[in-house]
Amino acid sequence: MNRASRYARGLCASLAVLSASFVLAQDTPAGWRQPTQEEASDEWRDKSPTRFLVVNGDFDGDGKPDTSALFVNSDSNQFALFVKLGATGKWQMADKPVDIMWFGRYGIDLVKPGKYQTACGKSYSEYACSHGESESLKVSSGAINFFSHESSESYFYWDKKEKTFRKVLTTD
């Protein structure tokens, strides 16, 4: 890659991180921050205008826009998936934090409404099936794909009955 190409790639990456930052503004959960440009510099992130750091949708099906984002906690050297429902306007952690050393592999994307096979349904994971996981998942409004690049994926979907997010492994 020549110097001009590297510069252009760097500029595009910078603009993408800035656009993701603009979406979030200064609104972050207490003790957490947005990932830095350096932390989100992996080339595979170029495929997303938000660098796979922010996803917008209607995750709880109430017709109000919701936002999901990956945030970093510098004090604990961890990152985590957060969701802010339009109805509450407050960030909530969707899953336990992950060591920051793995951040370069992880991203989020939108799961559109539809029916999806889970890891159990694909016979990928005896663990998933042994813990009562269903063979398929029906997403009625939208969900969050929390993935490890070229590896595992989990969908976070809203459980209307329990009024909370649930996690289901879709690949391992």
OpenMM code with the backbone's topology and positions (N, CA, C; nanometers):
from openmm import Vec3, app, unit

residues = "MET ASN ARG ALA SER ARG TYR ALA ARG GLY LEU CYS ALA SER LEU ALA VAL LEU SER ALA SER PHE VAL LEU ALA GLN ASP THR PRO ALA GLY TRP ARG GLN PRO THR GLN GLU GLU ALA SER ASP GLU TRP ARG ASP LYS SER PRO THR ARG PHE LEU VAL VAL ASN GLY ASP PHE ASP GLY ASP GLY LYS PRO ASP THR SER ALA LEU PHE VAL ASN SER ASP SER ASN GLN PHE ALA LEU PHE VAL LYS LEU GLY ALA THR GLY LYS TRP GLN MET ALA ASP LYS PRO VAL ASP ILE MET TRP PHE GLY ARG TYR GLY ILE ASP LEU VAL LYS PRO GLY LYS TYR GLN THR ALA CYS GLY LYS SER TYR SER GLU TYR ALA CYS SER HIS GLY GLU SER GLU SER LEU LYS VAL SER SER GLY ALA ILE ASN PHE PHE SER HIS GLU SER SER GLU SER TYR PHE TYR TRP ASP LYS LYS GLU LYS THR PHE ARG LYS VAL LEU THR THR ASP".split()
positions = [
    Vec3(0.0856, -0.1165, 0.0000),
    Vec3(0.0000, 0.0000, 0.0000),
    Vec3(0.0906, 0.1232, 0.0000),
    Vec3(0.0660, 0.2149, -0.0945),
    Vec3(0.1507, 0.3334, -0.1016),
    Vec3(0.1096, 0.4370, 0.0043),
    Vec3(0.1890, 0.5390, 0.0163),
    Vec3(0.1683, 0.6397, 0.1199),
    Vec3(0.0336, 0.7104, 0.1067),
    Vec3(-0.0050, 0.7459, -0.0157),
    Vec3(-0.1332, 0.8138, -0.0385),
    Vec3(-0.2495, 0.7236, 0.0011),
    Vec3(-0.2385, 0.5950, -0.0299),
    Vec3(-0.3446, 0.5001, 0.0060),
    Vec3(-0.3556, 0.4869, 0.1573),
    Vec3(-0.2409, 0.4802, 0.2244),
    Vec3(-0.2423, 0.4708, 0.3714),
    Vec3(-0.3031, 0.5967, 0.4319),
    Vec3(-0.2692, 0.7117, 0.3749),
    Vec3(-0.3250, 0.8377, 0.4239),
    Vec3(-0.4768, 0.8394, 0.4049),
    Vec3(-0.5224, 0.8010, 0.2864),
    Vec3(-0.6665, 0.7993, 0.2573),
    Vec3(-0.7383, 0.7022, 0.3504),
    Vec3(-0.6793, 0.5848, 0.3728),
    Vec3(-0.7396, 0.4864, 0.4622),
    Vec3(-0.7482, 0.5425, 0.6033),
    Vec3(-0.6406, 0.6062, 0.6474),
    Vec3(-0.6390, 0.6665, 0.7807),
    Vec3(-0.7418, 0.7773, 0.7939),
    Vec3(-0.7561, 0.8585, 0.6903),
    Vec3(-0.8544, 0.9661, 0.6916),
    Vec3(-0.9954, 0.9098, 0.6989),
    Vec3(-1.0227, 0.8061, 0.6196),
    Vec3(-1.1550, 0.7417, 0.6222),
    Vec3(-1.1833, 0.6831, 0.7593),
    Vec3(-1.0839, 0.6175, 0.8183),
    Vec3(-1.1010, 0.5601, 0.9524),
    Vec3(-1.1291, 0.6700, 1.0535),
    Vec3(-1.0577, 0.7809, 1.0430),
    Vec3(-1.0787, 0.8934, 1.1344),
    Vec3(-1.2198, 0.9499, 1.1213),
    Vec3(-1.2644, 0.9675, 0.9994),
    Vec3(-1.3999, 1.0199, 0.9766),
    Vec3(-1.5054, 0.9238, 1.0294),
    Vec3(-1.4840, 0.7938, 1.0124),
    Vec3(-1.5807, 0.6955, 1.0620),
    Vec3(-1.5886, 0.6994, 1.2139),
    Vec3(-1.4743, 0.7065, 1.2805),
    Vec3(-1.4741, 0.7141, 1.4261),
    Vec3(-1.5391, 0.8441, 1.4715),
    Vec3(-1.5105, 0.9540, 1.4014),
    Vec3(-1.5741, 1.0809, 1.4357),
    Vec3(-1.7243, 1.0752, 1.4162),
    Vec3(-1.7699, 1.0077, 1.3089),
    Vec3(-1.9144, 0.9981, 1.2874),
    Vec3(-1.9786, 0.9135, 1.3961),
    Vec3(-1.9111, 0.8074, 1.4392),
    Vec3(-1.9643, 0.7266, 1.5497),
    Vec3(-1.9674, 0.8105, 1.6771),
    Vec3(-1.8633, 0.8920, 1.6988),
    Vec3(-1.8587, 0.9785, 1.8157),
    Vec3(-1.9695, 1.0823, 1.8099),
    Vec3(-1.9956, 1.1362, 1.6910),
    Vec3(-2.1016, 1.2346, 1.6744),
    Vec3(-2.2365, 1.1740, 1.7111),
    Vec3(-2.2585, 1.0483, 1.6715),
    Vec3(-2.3845, 0.9794, 1.7032),
    Vec3(-2.4022, 0.9727, 1.8542),
    Vec3(-2.2940, 0.9445, 1.9263),
    Vec3(-2.3025, 0.9281, 2.0709),
    Vec3(-2.2872, 1.0587, 2.1469),
    Vec3(-2.2273, 1.1588, 2.0806),
    Vec3(-2.1939, 1.2861, 2.1455),
    Vec3(-2.1149, 1.2568, 2.2722),
    Vec3(-2.1474, 1.3205, 2.3804),
    Vec3(-2.0765, 1.2964, 2.5064),
    Vec3(-2.1559, 1.2048, 2.5984),
    Vec3(-2.2563, 1.1421, 2.5469),
    Vec3(-2.3458, 1.0590, 2.6251),
    Vec3(-2.2872, 0.9188, 2.6422),
    Vec3(-2.2230, 0.8952, 2.7560),
    Vec3(-2.1681, 0.7631, 2.7863),
    Vec3(-2.2065, 0.7258, 2.9292),
    Vec3(-2.2098, 0.5962, 2.9588),
    Vec3(-2.2387, 0.5552, 3.0965),
    Vec3(-2.1273, 0.6020, 3.1911),
    Vec3(-2.1612, 0.6260, 3.3149),
    Vec3(-2.0628, 0.6707, 3.4141),
    Vec3(-1.9480, 0.5707, 3.4230),
    Vec3(-1.8245, 0.6223, 3.4123),
    Vec3(-1.7059, 0.5385, 3.4226),
    Vec3(-1.6629, 0.4750, 3.2911),
    Vec3(-1.7385, 0.4978, 3.1855),
    Vec3(-1.7088, 0.4383, 3.0554),
    Vec3(-1.6868, 0.5490, 2.9533),
    Vec3(-1.6124, 0.5156, 2.8481),
    Vec3(-1.5843, 0.6137, 2.7439),
    Vec3(-1.5974, 0.5473, 2.6072),
    Vec3(-1.6002, 0.6317, 2.5048),
    Vec3(-1.6012, 0.5816, 2.3682),
    Vec3(-1.4632, 0.5255, 2.3349),
    Vec3(-1.4556, 0.4248, 2.2492),
    Vec3(-1.3256, 0.3745, 2.2064),
    Vec3(-1.2480, 0.4835, 2.1323),
    Vec3(-1.1179, 0.4801, 2.1442),
    Vec3(-1.0341, 0.5758, 2.0735),
    Vec3(-1.0190, 0.5338, 1.9272),
    Vec3(-0.9713, 0.6264, 1.8477),
    Vec3(-0.9450, 0.5979, 1.7067),
    Vec3(-0.8456, 0.4826, 1.6940),
    Vec3(-0.7452, 0.4821, 1.7780),
    Vec3(-0.6451, 0.3758, 1.7738),
    Vec3(-0.7058, 0.2403, 1.8097),
    Vec3(-0.7921, 0.2382, 1.9105),
    Vec3(-0.8552, 0.1121, 1.9521),
    Vec3(-0.9460, 0.0557, 1.8437),
    Vec3(-1.0008, 0.1425, 1.7598),
    Vec3(-1.0938, 0.0996, 1.6543),
    Vec3(-1.0313, 0.1094, 1.5156),
    Vec3(-0.9011, 0.0891, 1.5064),
    Vec3(-0.8319, 0.1085, 1.3793),
    Vec3(-0.8212, -0.0172, 1.2925),
    Vec3(-0.8721, -0.1289, 1.3383),
    Vec3(-0.8615, -0.2531, 1.2614),
    Vec3(-0.9267, -0.2380, 1.1244),
    Vec3(-0.8592, -0.2891, 1.0236),
    Vec3(-0.9032, -0.2724, 0.8849),
    Vec3(-1.0418, -0.3316, 0.8588),
    Vec3(-1.0788, -0.4397, 0.9251),
    Vec3(-1.2098, -0.5002, 0.9016),
    Vec3(-1.3231, -0.4047, 0.9397),
    Vec3(-1.2962, -0.3084, 1.0255),
    Vec3(-1.3990, -0.2117, 1.0664),
    Vec3(-1.4343, -0.1130, 0.9552),
    Vec3(-1.3507, -0.1053, 0.8509),
    Vec3(-1.3759, -0.0142, 0.7390),
    Vec3(-1.5072, -0.0450, 0.6675),
    Vec3(-1.5621, -0.1628, 0.6875),
    Vec3(-1.6858, -0.2038, 0.6200),
    Vec3(-1.8109, -0.1413, 0.6819),
    Vec3(-1.7953, -0.0683, 0.7910),
    Vec3(-1.9094, -0.0076, 0.8591),
    Vec3(-1.8843, 0.1408, 0.8819),
    Vec3(-1.9845, 0.2261, 0.8533),
    Vec3(-1.9669, 0.3702, 0.8777),
    Vec3(-1.9485, 0.4026, 1.0266),
    Vec3(-1.9939, 0.3146, 1.1162),
    Vec3(-1.9745, 0.3364, 1.2596),
    Vec3(-1.8634, 0.2470, 1.3145),
    Vec3(-1.7894, 0.1821, 1.2251),
    Vec3(-1.6779, 0.0948, 1.2605),
    Vec3(-1.7212, -0.0211, 1.3500),
    Vec3(-1.8490, -0.0595, 1.3401),
    Vec3(-1.9068, -0.1682, 1.4200),
    Vec3(-1.9001, -0.1372, 1.5696),
    Vec3(-1.9150, -0.0083, 1.6031),
    Vec3(-1.9120, 0.0366, 1.7421),
    Vec3(-2.0482, 0.0837, 1.7911),
    Vec3(-2.1377, 0.1205, 1.6993),
    Vec3(-2.2688, 0.1762, 1.7333),
    Vec3(-2.3731, 0.1139, 1.6411),
    Vec3(-2.4884, 0.0798, 1.6984),
    Vec3(-2.6008, 0.0279, 1.6209),
    Vec3(-2.7272, 0.0974, 1.6694),
    Vec3(-2.8071, 0.1440, 1.5752),
    Vec3(-2.9355, 0.2058, 1.6073),
    Vec3(-3.0477, 0.1192, 1.5547),
    Vec3(-3.1549, 0.1093, 1.6309),
    Vec3(-3.2715, 0.0310, 1.5901),
    Vec3(-3.3811, 0.0463, 1.6930),
    Vec3(-3.4857, -0.0313, 1.6772),
    Vec3(-3.5936, -0.0364, 1.7757),
    Vec3(-3.5885, -0.1750, 1.8387),
    Vec3(-3.5041, -0.1918, 1.9366),
    Vec3(-3.4780, -0.3240, 1.9930),
    Vec3(-3.5892, -0.3769, 2.0818),
    Vec3(-3.6635, -0.2869, 2.1458),
    Vec3(-3.7704, -0.3336, 2.2346),
    Vec3(-3.9097, -0.3255, 2.1710),
    Vec3(-3.9176, -0.2834, 2.0462),
    Vec3(-4.0440, -0.2852, 1.9734),
    Vec3(-4.1453, -0.1811, 2.0155),
    Vec3(-4.1009, -0.0729, 2.0825),
    Vec3(-4.1964, 0.0286, 2.1274),
    Vec3(-4.2113, 0.1442, 2.0288),
    Vec3(-4.1427, 0.1352, 1.9140),
    Vec3(-4.1514, 0.2409, 1.8136),
    Vec3(-4.0567, 0.3571, 1.8371),
    Vec3(-3.9824, 0.3552, 1.9470),
    Vec3(-3.8861, 0.4617, 1.9772),
    Vec3(-3.7459, 0.4135, 1.9408),
    Vec3(-3.6614, 0.5043, 1.8883),
    Vec3(-3.5256, 0.4632, 1.8502),
    Vec3(-3.4401, 0.4297, 1.9724),
    Vec3(-3.3691, 0.3183, 1.9631),
    Vec3(-3.2781, 0.2720, 2.0666),
    Vec3(-3.1366, 0.2721, 2.0089),
    Vec3(-3.0380, 0.2755, 2.0955),
    Vec3(-2.8983, 0.2756, 2.0531),
    Vec3(-2.8206, 0.1720, 2.1321),
    Vec3(-2.7311, 0.1057, 2.0629),
    Vec3(-2.6389, 0.0123, 2.1271),
    Vec3(-2.4975, 0.0565, 2.0915),
    Vec3(-2.4053, 0.0401, 2.1862),
    Vec3(-2.2667, 0.0831, 2.1620),
    Vec3(-2.1705, 0.0015, 2.2457),
    Vec3(-2.0478, -0.0033, 2.1981),
    Vec3(-1.9388, -0.0617, 2.2749),
    Vec3(-1.8649, 0.0522, 2.3443),
    Vec3(-1.8465, 0.0398, 2.4751),
    Vec3(-1.7748, 0.1391, 2.5532),
    Vec3(-1.6586, 0.0741, 2.6265),
    Vec3(-1.5603, 0.1558, 2.6600),
    Vec3(-1.4380, 0.1105, 2.7254),
    Vec3(-1.4300, 0.1706, 2.8652),
    Vec3(-1.3846, 0.0894, 2.9603),
    Vec3(-1.3566, 0.1374, 3.0946),
    Vec3(-1.2054, 0.1309, 3.1135),
    Vec3(-1.1406, 0.2445, 3.1123),
    Vec3(-0.9943, 0.2506, 3.1208),
    Vec3(-0.9429, 0.2021, 3.2553),
    Vec3(-1.0172, 0.2275, 3.3617),
    Vec3(-0.9724, 0.1877, 3.4953),
    Vec3(-0.9641, 0.0361, 3.5105),
    Vec3(-1.0605, -0.0347, 3.4536),
    Vec3(-1.0629, -0.1812, 3.4666),
    Vec3(-1.0032, -0.2522, 3.3454),
    Vec3(-0.9649, -0.1746, 3.2423),
    Vec3(-0.9128, -0.2328, 3.1177),
    Vec3(-1.0106, -0.3341, 3.0584),
    Vec3(-1.1361, -0.2907, 3.0476),
    Vec3(-1.2408, -0.3756, 2.9920),
    Vec3(-1.3263, -0.2950, 2.8943),
    Vec3(-1.4032, -0.3680, 2.8123),
    Vec3(-1.5044, -0.3053, 2.7291),
    Vec3(-1.6331, -0.3842, 2.7473),
    Vec3(-1.7443, -0.3210, 2.7109),
    Vec3(-1.8729, -0.3875, 2.7286),
    Vec3(-1.9748, -0.3346, 2.6281),
    Vec3(-2.0763, -0.4158, 2.6062),
    Vec3(-2.1896, -0.3809, 2.5214),
    Vec3(-2.2954, -0.3131, 2.6074),
    Vec3(-2.3368, -0.1942, 2.5638),
    Vec3(-2.4411, -0.1194, 2.6333),
    Vec3(-2.5564, -0.0923, 2.5379),
    Vec3(-2.6757, -0.0746, 2.5961),
    Vec3(-2.7948, -0.0396, 2.5197),
    Vec3(-2.8663, 0.0741, 2.5910),
    Vec3(-2.9110, 0.1712, 2.5102),
    Vec3(-2.9928, 0.2797, 2.5643),
    Vec3(-3.1271, 0.2742, 2.4940),
    Vec3(-3.2302, 0.2382, 2.5706),
    Vec3(-3.3651, 0.2335, 2.5149),
    Vec3(-3.4216, 0.3747, 2.5078),
    Vec3(-3.4923, 0.4033, 2.3986),
    Vec3(-3.5515, 0.5352, 2.3796),
    Vec3(-3.6478, 0.5735, 2.4897),
    Vec3(-3.7175, 0.4752, 2.5459),
    Vec3(-3.8166, 0.5026, 2.6495),
    Vec3(-3.7525, 0.5489, 2.7803),
    Vec3(-3.6330, 0.4977, 2.8133),
    Vec3(-3.5703, 0.5326, 2.9405),
    Vec3(-3.4612, 0.6382, 2.9246),
    Vec3(-3.3937, 0.6377, 2.8107),
    Vec3(-3.2846, 0.7316, 2.7883),
    Vec3(-3.1617, 0.7038, 2.8724),
    Vec3(-3.1544, 0.5836, 2.9334),
    Vec3(-3.0414, 0.5485, 3.0197),
    Vec3(-2.9672, 0.4288, 2.9617),
    Vec3(-2.8344, 0.4338, 2.9699),
    Vec3(-2.7524, 0.3215, 2.9251),
    Vec3(-2.7617, 0.2068, 3.0246),
    Vec3(-2.7731, 0.0849, 2.9721),
    Vec3(-2.7664, -0.0335, 3.0563),
    Vec3(-2.6692, -0.1331, 2.9936),
    Vec3(-2.5905, -0.1977, 3.0770),
    Vec3(-2.4956, -0.2966, 3.0276),
    Vec3(-2.5728, -0.4220, 2.9894),
    Vec3(-2.5481, -0.4713, 2.8682),
    Vec3(-2.6226, -0.5875, 2.8183),
    Vec3(-2.5575, -0.7197, 2.8562),
    Vec3(-2.4289, -0.7186, 2.8826),
    Vec3(-2.3572, -0.8415, 2.9152),
    Vec3(-2.2360, -0.8051, 2.9994),
    Vec3(-2.1722, -0.9048, 3.0538),
    Vec3(-2.0554, -0.8786, 3.1382),
    Vec3(-1.9406, -0.8193, 3.0560),
    Vec3(-1.8561, -0.7377, 3.1206),
    Vec3(-1.7428, -0.6769, 3.0501),
    Vec3(-1.6410, -0.7816, 3.0032),
    Vec3(-1.5646, -0.7429, 2.9010),
    Vec3(-1.4633, -0.8284, 2.8406),
    Vec3(-1.3284, -0.7572, 2.8515),
    Vec3(-1.2210, -0.8327, 2.8688),
    Vec3(-1.0870, -0.7751, 2.8774),
    Vec3(-1.0566, -0.6943, 2.7512),
    Vec3(-1.0006, -0.5756, 2.7682),
    Vec3(-0.9727, -0.4843, 2.6577),
    Vec3(-0.8784, -0.5454, 2.5540),
    Vec3(-0.7984, -0.6420, 2.5932),
    Vec3(-0.7058, -0.7021, 2.4965),
    Vec3(-0.7797, -0.7670, 2.3794),
    Vec3(-0.9091, -0.7966, 2.3962),
    Vec3(-0.9890, -0.8591, 2.2907),
    Vec3(-1.0688, -0.7591, 2.2080),
    Vec3(-1.0617, -0.6310, 2.2425),
    Vec3(-1.1458, -0.5311, 2.1765),
    Vec3(-1.1294, -0.5289, 2.0246),
    Vec3(-1.0082, -0.5453, 1.9754),
    Vec3(-0.9831, -0.5400, 1.8318),
    Vec3(-1.0564, -0.6454, 1.7510),
    Vec3(-1.1075, -0.7466, 1.8167),
    Vec3(-1.1796, -0.8544, 1.7480),
    Vec3(-1.3315, -0.8361, 1.7511),
    Vec3(-1.3820, -0.7510, 1.8402),
    Vec3(-1.5262, -0.7442, 1.8636),
    Vec3(-1.5931, -0.6239, 1.7984),
    Vec3(-1.7182, -0.6459, 1.7590),
    Vec3(-1.7999, -0.5409, 1.7020),
    Vec3(-1.9467, -0.5725, 1.7224),
    Vec3(-2.0308, -0.4781, 1.6811),
    Vec3(-2.1758, -0.4987, 1.6865),
    Vec3(-2.2365, -0.4602, 1.5534),
    Vec3(-2.3493, -0.5226, 1.5238),
    Vec3(-2.4210, -0.4954, 1.4005),
    Vec3(-2.5693, -0.5164, 1.4266),
    Vec3(-2.6510, -0.4651, 1.3371),
    Vec3(-2.7954, -0.4771, 1.3504),
    Vec3(-2.8440, -0.6127, 1.2999),
    Vec3(-2.9334, -0.6734, 1.3750),
    Vec3(-3.0033, -0.7947, 1.3327),
    Vec3(-3.1445, -0.7509, 1.2965),
    Vec3(-3.1814, -0.7724, 1.1724),
    Vec3(-3.3142, -0.7325, 1.1263),
    Vec3(-3.4189, -0.8345, 1.1709),
    Vec3(-3.5454, -0.7923, 1.1756),
    Vec3(-3.6510, -0.8869, 1.2123),
    Vec3(-3.6479, -1.0110, 1.1225),
    Vec3(-3.6758, -1.1239, 1.1826),
    Vec3(-3.6764, -1.2500, 1.1089),
    Vec3(-3.6580, -1.3668, 1.2037),
    Vec3(-3.6511, -1.4845, 1.1467),
    Vec3(-3.6306, -1.6062, 1.2250),
    Vec3(-3.4889, -1.6561, 1.1979),
    Vec3(-3.4155, -1.6850, 1.3046),
    Vec3(-3.2753, -1.7237, 1.2945),
    Vec3(-3.2502, -1.8529, 1.3708),
    Vec3(-3.1645, -1.9374, 1.3151),
    Vec3(-3.1215, -2.0570, 1.3855),
    Vec3(-3.0172, -2.0185, 1.4883),
    Vec3(-3.0252, -2.0792, 1.6044),
    Vec3(-2.9248, -2.0561, 1.7079),
    Vec3(-2.8119, -2.1582, 1.6919),
    Vec3(-2.7092, -2.1443, 1.7734),
    Vec3(-2.5991, -2.2416, 1.7715),
    Vec3(-2.6532, -2.3801, 1.8061),
    Vec3(-2.7501, -2.3854, 1.8956),
    Vec3(-2.8121, -2.5132, 1.9308),
    Vec3(-2.8824, -2.5725, 1.8091),
    Vec3(-2.9578, -2.4916, 1.7376),
    Vec3(-3.0305, -2.5378, 1.6196),
    Vec3(-2.9391, -2.5814, 1.5063),
    Vec3(-2.8188, -2.5242, 1.5028),
    Vec3(-2.7209, -2.5607, 1.4006),
    Vec3(-2.6320, -2.6753, 1.4475),
    Vec3(-2.6605, -2.7270, 1.5674),
    Vec3(-2.5807, -2.8331, 1.6308),
    Vec3(-2.4356, -2.7913, 1.6502),
    Vec3(-2.4132, -2.6596, 1.6723),
    Vec3(-2.2777, -2.6091, 1.6949),
    Vec3(-2.2345, -2.6256, 1.8400),
    Vec3(-2.3308, -2.6233, 1.9303),
    Vec3(-2.2933, -2.6141, 2.0706),
    Vec3(-2.3801, -2.7043, 2.1575),
    Vec3(-2.3198, -2.8106, 2.2093),
    Vec3(-2.3906, -2.8968, 2.3043),
    Vec3(-2.4217, -2.8184, 2.4314),
    Vec3(-2.3313, -2.7262, 2.4675),
    Vec3(-2.3503, -2.6446, 2.5868),
    Vec3(-2.4801, -2.5647, 2.5757),
    Vec3(-2.5015, -2.4998, 2.4613),
    Vec3(-2.6213, -2.4182, 2.4432),
    Vec3(-2.7466, -2.5032, 2.4550),
    Vec3(-2.7468, -2.6171, 2.3907),
    Vec3(-2.8646, -2.7037, 2.3940),
    Vec3(-2.8887, -2.7599, 2.5336),
    Vec3(-2.7818, -2.7898, 2.6048),
    Vec3(-2.7965, -2.8481, 2.7384),
    Vec3(-2.8472, -2.7468, 2.8408),
    Vec3(-2.8442, -2.6197, 2.8084),
    Vec3(-2.8919, -2.5164, 2.9003),
    Vec3(-3.0265, -2.4580, 2.8569),
    Vec3(-3.1013, -2.5359, 2.7818),
    Vec3(-3.2372, -2.4972, 2.7471),
    Vec3(-3.2502, -2.3961, 2.6355),
    Vec3(-3.1432, -2.3734, 2.5611),
    Vec3(-3.1520, -2.2783, 2.4513),
    Vec3(-3.2371, -2.3356, 2.3389),
    Vec3(-3.3188, -2.2523, 2.2826),
    Vec3(-3.4056, -2.2924, 2.1729),
    Vec3(-3.3238, -2.3125, 2.0452),
    Vec3(-3.3792, -2.3867, 1.9516),
    Vec3(-3.3107, -2.4116, 1.8244),
    Vec3(-3.3237, -2.2942, 1.7277),
    Vec3(-3.4188, -2.2047, 1.7545),
    Vec3(-3.4344, -2.0878, 1.6683),
    Vec3(-3.4782, -1.9680, 1.7524),
    Vec3(-3.4631, -1.8521, 1.6933),
    Vec3(-3.4991, -1.7275, 1.7586),
    Vec3(-3.5781, -1.6436, 1.6603),
    Vec3(-3.6930, -1.5942, 1.7043),
    Vec3(-3.7717, -1.5030, 1.6218),
    Vec3(-3.7476, -1.3611, 1.6732),
    Vec3(-3.6892, -1.2794, 1.5859),
    Vec3(-3.6634, -1.1387, 1.6184),
    Vec3(-3.7783, -1.0587, 1.5580),
    Vec3(-3.8580, -0.9953, 1.6448),
    Vec3(-3.9768, -0.9259, 1.5944),
    Vec3(-3.9517, -0.7801, 1.5577),
    Vec3(-3.8588, -0.7133, 1.6242),
    Vec3(-3.8348, -0.5727, 1.5896),
    Vec3(-3.6909, -0.5477, 1.5466),
    Vec3(-3.5965, -0.5967, 1.6153),
    Vec3(-3.4555, -0.5801, 1.5849),
    Vec3(-3.3750, -0.6334, 1.7012),
    Vec3(-3.2515, -0.6670, 1.6768),
    Vec3(-3.1640, -0.7192, 1.7819),
    Vec3(-3.0219, -0.6720, 1.7531),
    Vec3(-2.9312, -0.7068, 1.8418),
    Vec3(-2.7920, -0.6660, 1.8307),
    Vec3(-2.7063, -0.7901, 1.8108),
    Vec3(-2.6264, -0.7887, 1.7069),
    Vec3(-2.5302, -0.8955, 1.6827),
    Vec3(-2.3984, -0.8521, 1.7461),
    Vec3(-2.3600, -0.9178, 1.8537),
    Vec3(-2.2322, -0.8941, 1.9208),
    Vec3(-2.1398, -1.0051, 1.8736),
    Vec3(-2.0391, -0.9677, 1.7956),
    Vec3(-1.9598, -1.0703, 1.7291),
    Vec3(-1.8109, -1.0506, 1.7494),
    Vec3(-1.7416, -1.1621, 1.7360),
    Vec3(-1.5967, -1.1624, 1.7305),
    Vec3(-1.5618, -1.1828, 1.5835),
    Vec3(-1.4886, -1.0906, 1.5251),
    Vec3(-1.4594, -1.0920, 1.3816),
    Vec3(-1.4093, -1.2288, 1.3360),
    Vec3(-1.4764, -1.2820, 1.2352),
    Vec3(-1.4465, -1.4120, 1.1758),
    Vec3(-1.4491, -1.5241, 1.2788),
    Vec3(-1.5390, -1.5114, 1.3777),
    Vec3(-1.5485, -1.6139, 1.4815),
    Vec3(-1.6932, -1.6235, 1.5311),
    Vec3(-1.7145, -1.6108, 1.6596),
    Vec3(-1.8458, -1.6341, 1.7195),
    Vec3(-1.9386, -1.5128, 1.7092),
    Vec3(-2.0680, -1.5410, 1.7216),
    Vec3(-2.1707, -1.4370, 1.7227),
    Vec3(-2.2743, -1.4708, 1.8286),
    Vec3(-2.3209, -1.3678, 1.8970),
    Vec3(-2.4331, -1.3798, 1.9892),
    Vec3(-2.5318, -1.2698, 1.9554),
    Vec3(-2.6598, -1.3025, 1.9616),
    Vec3(-2.7636, -1.2024, 1.9407),
    Vec3(-2.8195, -1.1618, 2.0761),
    Vec3(-2.8336, -1.0312, 2.0946),
    Vec3(-2.9003, -0.9773, 2.2122),
    Vec3(-3.0360, -0.9268, 2.1662),
    Vec3(-3.1407, -0.9834, 2.2235),
    Vec3(-3.2766, -0.9494, 2.1838),
    Vec3(-3.3577, -0.9152, 2.3077),
    Vec3(-3.4629, -0.8378, 2.2875),
    Vec3(-3.5481, -0.7923, 2.3968),
    Vec3(-3.6518, -0.8980, 2.4294),
    Vec3(-3.6565, -0.9379, 2.5543),
    Vec3(-3.7574, -1.0310, 2.6040),
    Vec3(-3.8711, -0.9452, 2.6599),
    Vec3(-3.9810, -0.9365, 2.5846),
    Vec3(-4.0923, -0.8485, 2.6245),
    Vec3(-4.1537, -0.8904, 2.7571),
    Vec3(-4.1632, -1.0195, 2.7802),
    Vec3(-4.2240, -1.0693, 2.9030),
    Vec3(-4.1413, -1.0313, 3.0259),
    Vec3(-4.0106, -1.0517, 3.0168),
    Vec3(-3.9215, -1.0236, 3.1301),
    Vec3(-3.8704, -0.8795, 3.1316),
    Vec3(-3.8927, -0.8063, 3.0210),
    Vec3(-3.8481, -0.6674, 3.0063),
    Vec3(-3.6966, -0.6534, 3.0308),
    Vec3(-3.6231, -0.7382, 2.9607),
    Vec3(-3.4775, -0.7364, 2.9689),
    Vec3(-3.4175, -0.7937, 2.8405),
    Vec3(-3.2888, -0.7731, 2.8232),
    Vec3(-3.2202, -0.8318, 2.7078),
    Vec3(-3.1766, -0.9729, 2.7402),
    Vec3(-3.1896, -1.0581, 2.6430),
    Vec3(-3.1433, -1.1974, 2.6511),
    Vec3(-3.0340, -1.2171, 2.5470),
    Vec3(-2.9482, -1.3112, 2.5738),
    Vec3(-2.8366, -1.3421, 2.4854),
    Vec3(-2.8528, -1.4853, 2.4362),
    Vec3(-2.8347, -1.5020, 2.3045),
    Vec3(-2.8369, -1.6364, 2.2477),
    Vec3(-2.7181, -1.6514, 2.1533),
    Vec3(-2.6460, -1.7604, 2.1669),
    Vec3(-2.5328, -1.7895, 2.0807),
    Vec3(-2.5845, -1.8347, 1.9451),
    Vec3(-2.5341, -1.7739, 1.8383),
    Vec3(-2.5793, -1.8135, 1.7035),
    Vec3(-2.4707, -1.8874, 1.6264),
    Vec3(-2.3448, -1.8613, 1.6588),
    Vec3(-2.2322, -1.9388, 1.6053),
    Vec3(-2.1284, -1.9467, 1.7157),
    Vec3(-2.0417, -2.0461, 1.7046),
    Vec3(-1.9341, -2.0520, 1.8039),
    Vec3(-1.7994, -2.0642, 1.7389),
] * unit.nanometer
topology = app.Topology()
chain = topology.addChain("A")
for resn in residues:
    res = topology.addResidue(resn, chain)
    for name in ("N", "CA", "C"):
        topology.addAtom(name, app.Element.getBySymbol(name[0]), res)
